[in-house]
Amino acid sequence: MNSKPRLISAGMWIPYMLVASCFAWWGFANCITDPLVKVFKDIYNDLSHTESALIQFAFYAAYFCLAIPGGLINRKFSYKHGILSGLGISMVGCFLFYPASLSNNFYTFLIAFYVLASGLAVLETAASPYILSLGAAETATQRLNLAGAFVPTGSIVGILISKYFVLERLELLGTQSNDLSSRQLQAEQLSIVIMPYVLAGFVLVLVWLLVLSVRIQKPSDLVASKSDKVDFIPAVKRLLGNCNYLFAVVAQFFYVGVQISVWTFTIHYVTEQLGIKDSEALNYQTAALVAFMLARFICTGLMTFIRPSTLLLVMALAGVGCCLVVIFVGGAVGVYALVGISACMSLMFPTIFGLGTKGLGEDIKFGSSGLIMAILGGALIPLFQAGLVDVANVNYSYAVPMVCFLVIACFALFSHRIPASEPTT
């Protein structure tokens, strides 16, 4: 009788939980940043929707640029070095928001966003494959989904901080700003915007010290770190010959694009459909993140009985349906459908990552770089949606997420042909 493999290998729960908790930083950074696309347009009112969306471009382009260096750190040294490097770079990015505010220039903030996200890219390139390695191949995708539950936790914290410590304070400032010059008002607004980032930088210092003090390597890391040889070209050739991996990179590009687009323009859609203030609209974005988190736990449990590729297909098609309601129905029903899109997205990133890395072995250390580079979708696809908002309206702009869900559904069908028990490492 075959016993069911452990979800996490014996003795690895402490490093698993420590690394999994780092996932919360991606959610926090994403969701505290998403509302700022509209906030910066209000502060610098000469910006178009497309120009203000450059925040997302700077943020997610960093993933494309830093993913390969992150993979090289993992391969030449260890996952722990990658995690520490990522946390350290993000820490610097958080502190850069202070000099950016002193410059009172929108484009200097883009530098801070880029550096912050560069650290997150290196961190994610190390953390995701490390989580996959901590148990049997059969449970790898389920294990990554469980760790990914920390992402919406961080997202909810980020959106609540954005609501109560940024948007509501900005709205209060707007009612008390009659005696301020335009430049003084901007300085006050920017001081409110940067405070969460600077405080997050100090918290990251503590997290960095904690990770430094804990042993989080697995035995194979110790062997790999003894060799100075990095077989980059052969690994790339093997990856380019793996159709499942390449399709996963494409699917991840469109998934991150749909996630960032949907969450970036949630405030735009809700305020337009319901006629409420930005801070009130964030209540619906909070509800979306709660739906995202609950659906993540539900889907992780369902993976015990249902293949991940099947669940991915069902949720992608459900996402298409929700987008159609958002586009053509609108009103309160459209807002509820918009919240539902987040539930559909809940399992996608870790599931695509897990399905795409099946059978890669040691190449996963480079393969993870490609899947993290695909986060470039978060830089480019929101620009297309922003362009549609500028030339049409926010309703029709959700045709962009709908197309993204269709691409993900195609990947789910393709990946379904590969045996679920194929080894990952």
C-alpha positions in Angstrom: 0.0 0.0 0.0 1.4 3.4 -1.1 1.3 6.0 1.6 0.5 9.6 0.6 3.8 11.7 0.5 4.3 14.4 3.1 3.4 17.9 2.0 6.6 19.1 3.6 9.7 17.0 4.4 10.4 16.1 8.0 12.4 18.7 9.9 11.8 21.4 7.2 8.8 23.2 8.7 10.7 26.0 10.3 12.6 27.0 7.2 9.4 26.5 5.1 7.4 28.9 7.3 10.2 31.5 7.4 10.6 31.5 3.6 6.9 31.3 3.0 6.4 34.4 5.2 8.6 36.3 2.8 5.8 35.8 0.2 3.8 38.4 2.2 6.2 41.1 1.1 5.2 40.7 -2.6 1.5 41.0 -1.7 2.2 44.0 0.5 4.3 45.9 -2.0 1.9 45.1 -4.9 -1.2 46.3 -3.1 0.1 49.3 -1.4 1.4 50.4 -4.8 -1.6 49.7 -7.0 -3.8 52.6 -5.6 -0.8 55.0 -6.1 -1.3 54.9 -9.9 -4.4 57.1 -9.3 -2.9 58.9 -6.3 0.1 60.2 -8.3 -2.2 61.2 -11.2 -4.1 63.4 -8.6 -0.9 64.8 -7.1 0.6 65.5 -10.5 -2.6 66.3 -12.4 -0.9 66.9 -15.7 -0.2 63.1 -16.0 -2.4 60.9 -18.3 -3.6 57.5 -17.2 -0.9 55.9 -19.3 1.8 58.1 -17.7 0.7 57.3 -14.2 0.7 53.6 -15.1 4.5 53.9 -15.6 4.6 53.2 -11.9 3.6 49.6 -12.7 6.0 49.6 -15.7 8.9 50.5 -13.5 7.9 48.1 -10.8 7.4 45.0 -12.9 10.1 45.7 -15.5 12.5 45.2 -12.6 11.4 41.6 -12.4 12.5 41.1 -16.0 15.9 42.7 -15.5 16.8 41.0 -12.1 15.4 37.5 -12.5 18.5 36.1 -14.3 21.0 37.7 -11.8 18.8 36.2 -9.1 19.0 32.7 -10.7 22.8 33.0 -11.0 23.0 33.8 -7.2 21.0 30.7 -6.5 23.1 28.5 -8.7 26.5 29.8 -7.7 25.9 30.2 -4.0 22.6 29.1 -2.5 18.9 30.0 -2.1 19.7 31.6 1.3 22.1 34.0 -0.5 19.4 34.8 -3.0 16.8 35.5 -0.2 19.2 37.8 1.7 20.2 39.7 -1.5 16.5 40.2 -2.4 15.6 41.5 1.1 18.6 43.8 1.1 17.9 45.4 -2.3 14.2 45.9 -1.4 15.3 47.6 1.9 17.3 50.1 -0.1 14.4 50.7 -2.5 12.1 51.5 0.5 14.5 54.1 1.8 14.9 55.7 -1.6 11.3 57.0 -1.3 12.5 59.7 1.1 15.0 61.4 -1.3 12.4 60.9 -4.1 9.9 63.0 -2.1 12.4 65.7 -1.6 12.9 66.0 -5.3 9.1 66.5 -5.9 9.5 64.8 -9.3 7.3 62.0 -10.4 10.1 60.2 -12.4 12.4 60.0 -9.4 9.8 57.9 -7.7 9.9 55.5 -10.6 13.6 54.8 -9.6 12.5 53.9 -6.1 9.8 51.6 -7.3 12.3 49.9 -9.7 14.9 49.3 -6.9 12.2 48.0 -4.5 10.8 45.6 -7.1 14.4 44.5 -8.1 14.9 43.1 -4.6 11.5 41.4 -4.7 12.5 39.8 -8.0 15.7 38.3 -6.6 13.7 37.2 -3.5 11.0 35.5 -5.5 13.6 33.8 -7.8 15.0 32.1 -4.7 12.0 31.6 -2.5 9.6 29.8 -5.0 12.0 27.0 -6.1 13.2 26.6 -2.5 9.6 25.9 -1.4 9.1 23.4 -4.3 12.2 21.5 -3.1 11.0 20.9 0.4 9.1 17.7 -0.3 7.9 15.1 -2.8 7.4 16.1 -6.5 3.8 15.0 -6.3 2.9 17.7 -3.7 5.2 20.5 -5.1 2.4 22.6 -6.6 0.2 22.2 -3.6 3.1 23.1 -1.3 3.8 26.3 -3.3 0.1 27.2 -3.3 0.1 26.9 0.5 3.1 29.2 0.8 1.4 31.5 -1.6 -1.4 32.0 0.9 0.9 34.5 2.6 0.7 36.7 -0.5 -3.0 37.8 0.0 -2.3 38.2 3.7 0.4 40.8 2.9 -1.9 42.2 0.2 -4.7 42.8 2.7 -2.3 44.5 5.1 -1.0 46.6 2.2 -4.5 47.7 1.0 -5.6 48.6 4.6 -2.5 50.7 5.1 -3.1 52.3 1.8 -6.8 53.1 2.8 -6.3 54.3 6.3 -2.8 55.8 6.2 -2.6 57.1 2.7 -5.9 57.7 0.9 -8.0 58.8 3.9 -5.2 61.1 5.1 -4.9 62.6 1.6 -8.6 63.2 1.5 -8.5 64.9 4.9 -5.6 67.0 3.7 -7.6 68.0 0.7 -10.3 69.6 3.0 -7.7 71.5 5.0 -5.4 72.8 2.2 -6.9 76.2 1.4 -3.9 78.0 3.0 -1.2 75.9 1.2 0.5 76.8 -2.0 0.5 74.2 -4.8 4.1 73.2 -4.0 3.4 73.0 -0.2 0.4 70.8 -0.9 2.4 68.4 -3.1 5.1 68.2 -0.4 2.5 67.3 2.2 0.8 64.8 -0.1 4.2 63.1 -0.9 5.1 62.9 2.8 1.9 60.9 3.4 2.6 58.6 0.4 6.2 57.7 1.3 5.7 57.0 5.0 4.6 53.3 4.7 7.5 52.6 2.4 10.1 54.1 4.8 8.6 52.2 7.7 8.6 49.0 5.7 12.3 49.5 5.1 13.0 49.3 8.8 10.9 46.2 9.1 12.9 44.6 6.3 16.1 45.2 8.3 14.7 43.0 11.0 13.6 40.3 8.6 17.0 40.3 7.0 18.7 39.7 10.3 16.2 36.9 11.1 16.9 35.1 7.9 20.6 35.5 8.4 20.4 33.8 11.8 18.4 30.7 10.6 19.7 27.8 8.5 17.3 27.5 5.5 19.5 25.5 3.1 18.7 22.1 1.9 21.6 19.5 1.5 21.8 19.9 -2.3 22.5 23.6 -1.9 25.6 22.8 0.1 26.9 20.5 -2.7 26.1 23.0 -5.4 27.8 25.9 -3.6 31.2 24.0 -3.7 31.5 24.4 -7.4 32.3 27.6 -9.1 31.0 26.3 -12.5 27.7 27.7 -13.6 26.4 25.8 -16.7 24.3 28.7 -17.9 24.3 28.0 -21.7 23.5 24.2 -21.5 20.7 24.9 -19.0 19.2 27.6 -21.3 19.3 25.2 -24.3 17.5 22.5 -22.3 14.9 25.0 -21.1 14.3 26.3 -24.6 13.6 22.8 -25.7 11.0 22.2 -23.1 7.6 23.2 -24.6 5.7 22.9 -21.3 8.2 25.3 -19.6 8.1 27.8 -22.4 4.3 27.9 -22.5 4.3 28.3 -18.7 6.5 31.4 -19.1 4.0 32.8 -21.6 1.0 32.0 -19.3 2.8 33.6 -16.3 3.4 36.7 -18.4 -0.4 37.0 -19.1 -1.3 36.0 -15.5 0.8 38.7 -13.8 -0.5 41.2 -16.4 -4.1 40.3 -15.6 -3.6 40.5 -11.9 -1.9 43.9 -11.9 -4.3 45.3 -14.5 -7.4 44.2 -12.5 -6.1 45.5 -9.2 -4.7 48.7 -10.6 -8.0 49.8 -12.2 -10.3 48.5 -9.5 -10.5 52.0 -7.9 -11.2 53.5 -11.3 -14.0 51.1 -12.1 -15.7 51.1 -8.6 -15.7 54.9 -8.2 -17.2 55.3 -11.7 -19.8 52.6 -11.3 -20.9 53.4 -7.7 -20.0 57.1 -7.5 -18.0 56.8 -4.3 -14.7 58.2 -3.0 -11.3 56.4 -3.6 -11.0 55.4 0.1 -14.5 53.9 0.0 -13.7 52.0 -3.2 -10.8 50.3 -1.5 -13.3 48.5 0.7 -14.2 46.5 -2.5 -10.5 45.9 -3.3 -10.1 44.6 0.3 -13.1 42.3 -0.3 -11.4 41.1 -3.5 -8.2 40.3 -1.6 -10.2 38.4 1.0 -11.8 36.4 -1.8 -8.4 35.8 -3.3 -7.0 34.5 0.0 -10.0 32.3 0.8 -10.1 30.8 -2.7 -6.3 30.1 -2.4 -6.9 27.9 0.7 -9.9 26.2 -0.9 -8.0 25.5 -4.1 -5.0 24.2 -2.2 -7.3 21.7 -0.4 -9.0 20.7 -3.6 -5.6 19.8 -5.2 -5.6 16.8 -2.9 -8.4 15.4 -5.1 -8.3 17.4 -8.4 -5.3 17.9 -10.7 -3.8 21.4 -10.5 -4.1 21.8 -14.3 -7.9 21.0 -14.2 -8.4 23.6 -11.4 -6.4 26.2 -13.4 -8.6 25.6 -16.5 -11.8 26.0 -14.5 -10.7 29.2 -12.8 -9.4 30.7 -16.0 -12.7 30.2 -17.8 -14.6 31.6 -14.7 -12.3 34.7 -15.0 -13.4 35.1 -18.6 -17.1 35.0 -17.5 -16.5 37.6 -14.8 -14.8 39.9 -17.3 -17.8 39.7 -19.6 -20.1 40.8 -16.7 -17.7 43.7 -15.8 -17.7 44.9 -19.4 -21.3 44.5 -20.4 -23.4 44.6 -17.2 -21.6 47.1 -15.0 -23.2 48.8 -11.9 -23.2 46.9 -8.6 -23.3 43.5 -10.4 -20.2 44.5 -12.4 -18.4 45.4 -9.2 -19.3 42.1 -7.6 -18.0 40.3 -10.8 -14.8 42.4 -10.5 -14.4 41.1 -6.9 -15.0 37.6 -8.2 -12.1 37.9 -10.7 -9.7 37.9 -7.7 -11.1 34.6 -6.5 -10.4 33.2 -10.0 -6.8 34.4 -9.9 -6.1 33.0 -6.5 -4.3 29.8 -7.5 -2.8 30.9 -10.8 0.7 32.2 -10.1 2.0 29.2 -8.0 0.1 26.7 -10.1 1.6 27.9 -13.3 5.0 28.0 -11.6 4.6 24.5 -10.3 3.3 23.0 -13.6 5.9 24.8 -15.6 8.8 23.5 -13.6 7.9 19.8 -13.6 10.9 17.7 -14.6 13.4 20.5 -14.7 15.8 19.0 -12.0 18.7 21.3 -11.2 17.6 23.5 -14.2 14.9 24.8 -11.9 17.4 27.3 -10.5 17.6 28.9 -13.9 14.1 28.0 -14.9 12.6 29.9 -12.0 14.4 33.0 -13.5 12.4 32.7 -16.7 9.1 32.4 -14.8 10.0 35.5 -12.7 11.1 37.4 -15.8 7.5 36.7 -17.1 6.4 39.2 -14.4 7.2 41.7 -17.1 3.6 41.2 -18.0 2.7 43.4 -15.0 4.7 46.2 -16.6 3.3 46.0 -20.1 -0.3 44.8 -20.0 -1.5 47.5 -17.6 -0.3 50.0 -20.2 -2.6 48.5 -22.8 -5.5 48.7 -20.3 -4.6 52.3 -19.4 -4.6 53.1 -23.1 -8.1 51.8 -23.4 -9.2 53.8 -20.4 -7.8 56.9 -22.1 -9.5 56.3 -25.5 -12.7 54.4 -24.5 -13.7 53.8 -20.9 -12.8 51.7 -17.9 -15.5 49.1 -18.7 -14.2 48.1 -22.1 -10.7 48.1 -20.8 -11.4 44.8 -19.1 -11.3 43.1 -22.5 -7.6 43.0 -21.8 -7.8 40.8 -18.7 -10.3 38.6 -20.6 -7.8 37.8 -23.3 -5.2 37.1 -20.6 -7.5 34.5 -19.0 -8.0 32.8 -22.4 -4.2 32.4 -22.8 -4.0 30.8 -19.3 -6.8 28.4 -20.1 -4.9 27.3 -23.2 -1.8 26.6 -21.0 -3.9 24.6 -18.6 -5.2 22.4 -21.4 -1.6 21.9 -22.7 -0.1 21.1 -19.3 -2.9 18.6 -18.5 -1.3 16.1 -20.9 1.8 15.8 -18.6 1.6 13.3 -15.8 1.1 14.9 -12.4 3.7 12.7 -10.8 6.6 13.7 -13.1 9.6 14.6 -10.9 10.4 18.2 -10.3 13.8 18.0 -8.8 
